[in-house]
Amino acid sequence: MGLLDSVIGAVAGNLQNQSAEGGGLGGLLGTLAQNPQLLQALTGLLGNDGGHGGLSGLIEKFQQAGLGEVANSWVGTGANQAISGDQLGQVLGQDTLSQLASSLGVDRDAAAGQLSGLLPGLIDKLTPQGQLPQGGLGNAGDLMGMLGGLLGKS
């Protein structure tokens, strides 16, 4: 399975889980389609050229915040642990979360909620073997193209 398939599967799978929990798959896909800034925020967090050092740098931030076990559950092959928006704020820092919220055009709580809902499933699918990919996930532009492809197929 290629990386694009993994990304699409991650987002679609997570959205389906949210749909089963009452979140509404169509509504979330609509949110992504109407908010390319959310795609940009995700790629900024996970891309090798982002301010967090790519996926491995982001996982390290989770470890530094005492939430390494949560992030490791997403990378591992077992069940994914949930993360709250407040916990994500601890990991990213309030300044980073405020910048993300500003770019998304929402308040910090809404930004943290959106990202905390998508990151576990996305990272899980990007690490199907239970390990971080050697060399990371590529730059933000590559990831943006991959995630944008999902919207073209929905």
C-alpha positions as CSV (number, residue, x, y, z in Angstrom):
1,M,0.0,0.0,0.0
2,G,1.4,3.4,-1.0
3,L,1.7,6.4,1.3
4,L,-1.2,8.1,-0.5
5,D,-3.4,5.1,0.1
6,S,-2.3,5.1,3.8
7,V,-3.2,8.8,4.2
8,I,-6.5,8.5,2.5
9,G,-7.3,5.3,4.5
10,A,-6.3,7.1,7.7
11,V,-8.5,10.1,7.2
12,A,-11.4,8.1,5.8
13,G,-11.2,5.5,8.6
14,N,-11.1,8.1,11.3
15,L,-14.0,9.9,9.8
16,Q,-16.0,6.7,9.6
17,N,-15.3,6.0,13.2
18,Q,-16.5,9.5,14.1
19,S,-19.6,8.9,11.9
20,A,-20.3,5.7,13.9
21,E,-20.0,7.8,17.0
22,G,-22.5,10.4,15.7
23,G,-19.9,12.8,14.2
24,G,-21.2,12.4,10.6
25,L,-18.8,11.4,7.9
26,G,-20.3,13.7,5.3
27,G,-20.1,16.6,7.7
28,L,-16.5,16.1,8.4
29,L,-15.6,15.6,4.8
30,G,-17.5,18.8,4.1
31,T,-15.5,20.5,6.8
32,L,-12.2,19.4,5.3
33,A,-13.4,20.4,1.8
34,Q,-14.5,23.9,3.0
35,N,-11.4,24.4,5.2
36,P,-8.1,23.8,3.3
37,Q,-6.5,25.4,6.3
38,L,-7.2,22.3,8.3
39,L,-5.3,20.3,5.7
40,Q,-2.5,22.8,5.9
41,A,-2.4,22.5,9.7
42,L,-2.1,18.7,9.5
43,T,0.7,18.8,7.0
44,G,2.5,21.5,9.0
45,L,2.4,19.2,12.0
46,L,3.5,16.0,10.2
47,G,5.7,17.3,7.3
48,N,9.4,17.0,7.6
49,D,9.7,20.7,6.8
50,G,7.3,21.8,9.5
51,G,8.2,23.5,12.7
52,H,7.9,20.3,14.8
53,G,10.5,18.2,13.1
54,G,8.0,16.0,11.2
55,L,6.3,13.0,12.7
56,S,9.2,11.9,14.8
57,G,9.6,15.4,16.2
58,L,5.9,15.5,17.0
59,I,6.1,12.1,18.8
60,E,9.1,13.5,20.8
61,K,7.0,16.5,21.8
62,F,4.3,14.1,23.1
63,Q,7.0,12.3,25.1
64,Q,8.3,15.5,26.6
65,A,4.8,16.5,27.6
66,G,4.3,13.1,29.4
67,L,2.0,11.8,26.7
68,G,4.4,9.6,24.9
69,E,2.3,6.5,25.7
70,V,-0.7,8.1,23.9
71,A,1.3,9.0,20.8
72,N,3.0,5.6,20.8
73,S,-0.4,3.9,20.8
74,W,-1.1,5.6,17.4
75,V,2.2,4.4,16.0
76,G,1.9,0.9,17.5
77,T,-0.4,-1.8,16.1
78,G,-2.8,-1.8,19.1
79,A,-5.8,0.3,19.9
80,N,-5.3,4.1,19.6
81,Q,-5.7,6.1,22.8
82,A,-7.8,9.3,22.5
83,I,-6.3,12.7,23.2
84,S,-8.2,15.7,24.4
85,G,-7.9,19.2,23.0
86,D,-6.4,20.3,26.3
87,Q,-3.7,17.5,26.1
88,L,-2.9,18.5,22.5
89,G,-2.4,22.1,23.8
90,Q,0.1,20.8,26.4
91,V,2.0,19.0,23.6
92,L,2.0,21.8,21.0
93,G,2.1,24.8,23.4
94,Q,-0.5,27.5,23.6
95,D,1.3,29.8,21.2
96,T,1.5,27.1,18.5
97,L,-2.2,26.2,19.1
98,S,-3.1,29.8,18.9
99,Q,-1.3,30.2,15.5
100,L,-3.1,27.1,14.2
101,A,-6.4,28.4,15.4
102,S,-5.8,31.7,13.7
103,S,-4.9,30.0,10.4
104,L,-8.1,27.9,10.7
105,G,-10.3,30.9,11.6
106,V,-11.5,29.3,14.8
107,D,-10.8,29.6,18.5
108,R,-8.1,27.5,20.2
109,D,-10.5,25.0,21.7
110,A,-12.1,24.3,18.3
111,A,-8.7,24.0,16.6
112,A,-7.5,21.6,19.3
113,G,-10.7,19.6,19.0
114,Q,-10.5,19.2,15.2
115,L,-6.8,18.2,15.4
116,S,-7.2,15.8,18.3
117,G,-10.1,14.1,16.4
118,L,-8.0,13.5,13.3
119,L,-4.4,12.9,14.5
120,P,-4.8,9.5,16.1
121,G,-6.3,7.8,13.1
122,L,-4.1,9.6,10.7
123,I,-0.8,8.7,12.5
124,D,-2.0,5.2,13.0
125,K,-2.5,4.6,9.3
126,L,0.7,6.4,8.4
127,T,2.6,3.9,10.5
128,P,0.9,0.6,9.6
129,Q,3.9,-1.6,10.6
130,G,3.9,0.0,14.1
131,Q,7.1,2.0,13.4
132,L,7.9,5.6,12.4
133,P,8.8,5.7,8.6
134,Q,12.5,6.0,8.0
135,G,13.1,9.5,6.7
136,G,9.7,10.8,7.8
137,L,6.6,11.4,5.8
138,G,8.0,13.9,3.3
139,N,7.5,17.6,3.2
140,A,4.3,19.5,3.8
141,G,3.7,20.0,0.1
142,D,3.8,16.3,-0.5
143,L,1.4,15.6,2.3
144,M,-0.9,18.4,1.2
145,G,-1.2,16.8,-2.2
146,M,-2.0,13.5,-0.7
147,L,-4.7,14.8,1.7
148,G,-6.1,17.0,-1.1
149,G,-6.5,13.8,-3.2
150,L,-8.9,12.4,-0.5
151,L,-11.2,15.3,-1.1
152,G,-11.2,14.7,-4.9
153,K,-12.3,11.2,-4.3
154,S,-15.0,11.9,-1.8
